[in-house]
Amino acid sequence: MTDTSPRTYARIKYRLLLVDLAAGLAFLAAFHGAGLSRALAAWWSQRLTSEPLIILGYLAVFGAAYYLVLLPLHFYGSFLVEHRFGLSRMTVKGWLVREGKQLAVSAVLGGVLVEGLYALLRHAPSTWPVWATLGWVGFSVVLARVFPTVLLPIFYKTRPVPDEALVNRLLALCRRAGLNALGVFRFDLGAETRKANAALAGLGATRRVLLSDTLIAEFTPEEIEGVLGHELAHHRYHHIRKALGLSAAGSWIAFTLTAWAGQRWVASGGVRSLADIAGFPMVMLWLSVLGLLGLPLQNALSRHFEWQADHFAVAITNLPQAFAGALRRLAQLNLADPAPPRWVVWMFYDHPPITERIHAAEQAEPGAPSGV
């Protein structure tokens, strides 16, 4: 009999994550070490004179190769494993359609980022880490603002929630938290998975409450209110702004170290300059390793924010047992690992383990002060 327990699901996901990381880094190292990157850059340089077009052509081939090499692992993890554990409702055709959309969005966004980075490397070789950091922060803000109105509808149908009583209840909760929202919208997640999700997404005029259809169908109004209370805390406590500040600092450090390391790559004769697209795999490899080194700190801060959000949800709704029930239901629907290894939590978890969150909510006193 096939074991479909949350622990087994989590164990498979942990292994897939490690294999995926190793495979991605190995591909970058091999693509550069085997001379494929230099050959590809030279091939495009012989046919095009515009540097942005050379980079675009290079990225098209490089990106396709990277995707195809990792495709079997990706298909196994995102389709076969999800079906084995009864989480996915997608057909192969549906999975392919979704993959196509993800590839298109990734290609556009990735192309903009890489073209921008190499423009800075060409035109501001001594100050590019500062400008790249500012560009990354600006890009992140724009992305957060347009996510609910531009990106999310590409993947999911969104519509206003018709339950007027639920909408009024949630908008009243937003007002109690001192936040405004354009409205409450549902997105159709249930066609793909039985998992549930919710968010307060967008910035300024685009900010709105988003509820998955699975959440609306499976959770009580009190539980949904608790879930939204958690999401409101991230805006009330300016977690997004603080995380963006940490990201900016980390990005500046990573870019500065890349500029330093790039001098060694050039000196070794591998590339003409850091602005040479032939060195792209090394830039990505270096940034990936630095990102992994900074991941524990980033996730530790995120877990702290999540604890704050849990406490806020209990205090503002005054429904600790409903919030605990919502967490328990989320854990069941998403097959959350009840007891993840500490090293996994330290390295990869941006939320506290779900069992600890449920226990804390169950022990909370109604109306307990939490800085609301």
C-alpha positions in Angstrom: 0.0 0.0 0.0 1.4 3.4 -0.9 2.3 5.6 2.0 0.6 9.0 1.5 1.3 10.5 5.0 2.3 14.1 5.4 5.7 13.0 6.7 6.4 10.9 3.6 5.2 13.7 1.3 7.5 16.2 3.1 10.5 13.8 3.0 10.1 13.5 -0.8 9.8 17.2 -1.1 12.9 17.8 0.9 14.9 15.4 -1.2 13.6 17.0 -4.4 14.5 20.4 -3.2 18.1 19.4 -2.5 18.4 17.5 -5.8 16.9 20.5 -7.7 19.4 22.9 -6.1 22.4 20.6 -6.8 21.2 20.0 -10.4 20.8 23.7 -11.1 24.2 24.6 -9.7 25.8 21.7 -11.6 24.2 22.8 -14.9 25.6 26.4 -14.5 29.1 25.1 -13.7 29.0 22.6 -16.6 27.7 25.1 -19.1 30.5 27.4 -18.3 33.2 24.9 -17.7 32.6 23.0 -20.9 32.9 26.1 -23.0 29.3 26.1 -24.1 28.6 29.6 -22.8 31.6 31.1 -24.7 30.6 29.2 -27.8 27.0 30.4 -27.6 27.9 34.0 -27.0 30.4 33.9 -29.9 27.8 32.4 -32.2 25.3 35.2 -31.6 28.0 37.9 -31.7 28.9 36.7 -35.2 25.3 37.2 -36.4 24.2 40.2 -34.5 25.7 43.6 -33.7 23.3 44.9 -31.1 24.4 43.9 -27.6 20.8 43.7 -26.2 19.8 41.4 -29.1 22.9 39.2 -28.6 21.9 38.9 -24.9 18.3 38.1 -25.9 19.4 35.3 -28.3 21.8 33.9 -25.7 19.1 33.8 -23.0 16.7 32.1 -25.3 19.0 29.2 -26.0 20.5 29.1 -22.4 17.0 29.2 -20.8 15.7 26.5 -23.1 18.6 24.2 -22.3 18.3 24.8 -18.6 14.6 24.1 -18.6 14.8 20.9 -20.7 17.6 19.5 -18.5 15.6 20.0 -15.3 12.2 19.2 -16.9 12.1 15.5 -15.8 12.8 16.4 -12.2 10.3 19.3 -12.3 7.5 17.1 -13.8 8.1 14.4 -11.2 7.9 16.9 -8.3 5.1 19.2 -9.5 2.9 16.6 -11.2 3.6 13.0 -10.4 4.2 13.5 -6.7 1.3 15.8 -6.3 -1.0 13.2 -7.9 0.4 10.4 -5.8 -0.6 12.2 -2.6 -4.0 13.4 -4.0 -3.1 17.0 -4.0 -3.3 17.8 -7.7 -6.4 17.8 -9.9 -4.6 18.8 -13.1 -4.4 16.7 -16.2 -1.2 16.5 -18.2 -2.7 19.0 -20.7 -3.6 21.3 -17.8 -0.1 21.0 -16.4 1.4 21.8 -19.8 -0.8 24.9 -20.3 0.2 26.2 -16.9 3.9 25.5 -17.6 3.6 27.4 -20.8 2.2 30.4 -19.0 4.9 30.2 -16.3 7.6 30.0 -19.0 6.2 33.0 -20.8 6.0 35.1 -17.7 9.4 34.0 -16.5 10.9 34.7 -19.9 9.6 38.3 -20.0 10.4 39.2 -16.4 13.8 37.4 -16.5 14.7 39.0 -19.8 14.0 42.5 -18.4 16.1 41.8 -15.3 19.1 40.4 -17.2 19.0 43.0 -19.9 18.9 45.7 -17.2 21.8 44.1 -15.3 24.0 43.9 -18.4 23.2 47.4 -19.4 24.4 48.6 -16.0 27.6 46.4 -16.4 28.3 48.1 -19.7 27.5 51.7 -18.9 28.3 51.9 -15.1 31.1 49.3 -14.6 32.3 50.9 -11.3 28.9 51.7 -9.7 26.6 49.0 -11.0 26.0 47.2 -7.7 24.3 50.4 -6.3 22.2 50.9 -9.4 21.4 47.2 -9.7 20.2 47.2 -6.0 17.9 50.2 -6.7 16.6 48.6 -9.8 15.8 45.4 -8.0 13.9 47.2 -5.2 12.0 49.2 -7.8 11.2 46.0 -9.8 10.0 44.3 -6.6 7.6 47.2 -5.7 6.1 47.3 -9.2 5.7 43.5 -9.2 3.9 43.6 -5.9 1.6 46.4 -7.1 0.6 44.7 -10.4 0.4 41.1 -9.0 -3.3 41.0 -8.3 -4.4 42.9 -11.4 -1.9 41.7 -14.1 -0.1 38.5 -13.0 -2.6 36.5 -11.0 -5.4 36.6 -13.7 -2.9 35.0 -16.2 -3.1 31.8 -14.1 -6.4 32.0 -12.2 -9.9 33.4 -12.9 -10.7 36.0 -10.3 -14.1 37.4 -9.4 -15.7 39.3 -6.5 -16.9 37.0 -3.7 -20.7 36.8 -3.9 -21.3 36.1 -0.2 -22.1 39.6 1.0 -22.1 38.7 4.7 -18.6 37.2 4.4 -17.4 40.2 2.4 -18.7 42.7 4.9 -17.2 40.7 7.7 -13.7 40.7 6.1 -13.8 44.3 5.1 -14.8 45.3 8.6 -11.8 43.3 9.8 -9.6 45.3 7.4 -10.9 48.5 8.9 -10.3 47.4 12.4 -6.7 46.7 11.4 -6.5 50.3 10.0 -6.2 49.1 6.4 -8.2 49.7 3.3 -8.9 47.1 0.6 -10.6 47.5 -2.8 -12.7 44.4 -2.2 -12.8 40.7 -1.6 -12.0 38.4 -4.5 -11.9 34.7 -5.0 -9.5 32.9 -7.4 -10.2 29.5 -8.8 -7.4 27.3 -7.3 -9.6 24.2 -6.9 -9.3 23.3 -10.6 -5.7 22.5 -10.0 -5.3 21.4 -6.4 -7.2 20.8 -3.1 -4.8 23.1 -1.3 -6.1 26.4 0.1 -4.7 29.9 0.3 -5.5 33.5 1.0 -3.7 36.8 0.8 -4.0 40.6 1.1 -2.2 41.4 -2.1 -1.3 44.5 -4.0 -0.2 47.9 -2.9 -2.1 51.2 -2.7 -5.0 51.3 -5.1 -4.5 47.6 -6.1 -4.7 46.2 -2.6 -7.4 43.6 -2.2 -8.3 40.5 -0.3 -7.8 37.2 -2.2 -9.4 33.9 -1.2 -9.0 30.7 -3.0 -12.3 28.9 -3.8 -11.0 25.9 -1.8 -10.6 28.1 1.3 -14.2 29.5 0.9 -15.6 26.0 0.5 -13.7 24.2 3.3 -13.4 26.9 6.0 -15.9 28.5 8.3 -16.3 32.3 8.2 -14.6 32.5 11.6 -11.6 30.5 10.3 -11.4 32.6 7.1 -11.4 35.7 9.3 -8.5 34.3 11.3 -6.5 33.6 8.1 -7.1 37.1 6.8 -6.2 38.5 10.2 -2.8 36.9 9.8 -2.4 38.3 6.3 -3.4 41.8 7.5 -0.6 41.8 10.1 2.0 41.7 7.3 0.7 45.1 6.1 0.0 46.5 9.6 3.5 45.7 10.8 5.1 46.8 7.5 6.7 43.3 7.1 6.8 43.7 3.3 8.7 47.0 3.6 11.1 45.5 6.2 11.7 42.4 4.1 12.3 44.6 1.1 14.9 46.5 3.1 16.7 43.3 4.0 16.5 42.2 0.4 18.1 45.5 -0.7 20.9 45.1 1.8 21.5 41.5 0.8 21.3 42.3 -2.9 23.9 45.1 -2.6 26.3 42.7 -0.7 25.8 40.0 -3.3 26.3 42.4 -6.3 29.4 43.9 -4.6 30.9 40.5 -4.1 30.0 39.6 -7.6 31.9 42.6 -8.9 34.9 41.5 -6.8 34.8 37.9 -8.0 34.2 39.0 -11.6 37.6 40.6 -11.7 39.1 37.1 -11.1 37.0 35.6 -13.9 38.3 38.2 -16.3 41.9 37.8 -15.1 41.6 34.0 -15.7 40.8 34.7 -19.3 37.4 33.1 -19.2 35.5 36.2 -20.3 36.5 39.6 -21.8 34.8 41.5 -19.0 32.0 41.1 -16.4 29.7 42.7 -19.0 30.4 39.8 -21.4 27.3 37.6 -21.6 29.6 34.5 -21.9 30.1 34.9 -18.1 26.4 34.7 -17.4 26.5 31.1 -15.9 29.2 32.2 -13.5 27.3 35.3 -12.4 24.2 33.1 -11.8 26.2 30.5 -10.0 27.9 33.0 -7.8 24.6 34.8 -7.0 22.9 31.5 -6.3 25.5 30.4 -3.8 25.4 33.7 -2.1 21.6 33.5 -2.0 21.8 30.1 -0.3 24.3 31.4 2.3 21.9 34.3 3.1 18.8 32.1 3.2 18.9 31.1 6.9 18.9 34.7 8.0 16.2 35.6 5.5 14.0 32.7 6.7 14.7 33.4 10.4 13.3 37.0 9.9 10.4 35.6 7.9 9.5 33.2 10.7 9.6 36.0 13.2 7.2 38.0 11.1 4.9 35.0 10.8 4.8 34.6 14.6 3.9 38.3 14.9 1.1 37.7 12.3 -0.3 34.7 14.2 -0.4 36.7 17.4 -2.1 39.6 15.6 -4.7 37.3 14.0 -5.7 35.9 17.4 -5.9 39.4 19.1 -7.8 41.2 16.4 -10.4 38.5 15.8 -10.6 37.4 19.4 -11.1 33.9 18.1 -8.0 31.8 19.0 -9.7 28.4 18.6 -11.1 29.4 15.2 -7.6 30.4 14.1 -6.1 27.2 15.5 -8.8 25.3 13.6 -7.9 27.2 10.4 -4.2 26.2 10.8 -5.2 22.6 11.5 -7.3 22.5 8.3 -4.6 24.1 6.2 -2.1 21.5 7.5 -4.5 18.7 6.5 -5.2 20.2 3.0 -1.6 21.0 2.3 -0.1 17.9 3.9 2.2 20.0 6.1 5.0 18.2 7.8 4.0 17.9 11.5 7.6 17.6 12.8 10.1 18.8 10.2 13.8 18.3 11.0 15.4 21.3 12.7 18.0 21.7 10.0 15.2 21.9 7.4 13.4 24.6 9.4 16.6 26.5 9.9 17.6 26.4 6.2 14.3 26.4 4.2 11.3 27.2 6.3 9.9 30.8 6.0 7.0 29.9 8.3 7.3 28.2 11.8 6.4 24.5 11.8 2.6 24.2 11.6 2.3 22.1 14.8 4.0 24.8 16.8 1.7 27.4 15.3 -1.4 25.4 16.1 -0.2 24.8 19.7 0.5 28.5 20.3 -3.0 29.4 18.9 -4.7 26.8 21.1 -2.9 28.2 24.2 -3.7 31.8 23.4 -6.1 33.7 25.6 -8.9 35.6 23.8 -8.1 39.3 23.7 -4.5 38.7 24.8 -2.4 41.8 24.1 -0.2 41.6 21.0 0.4 45.1 20.0 -2.8 45.5 18.1 
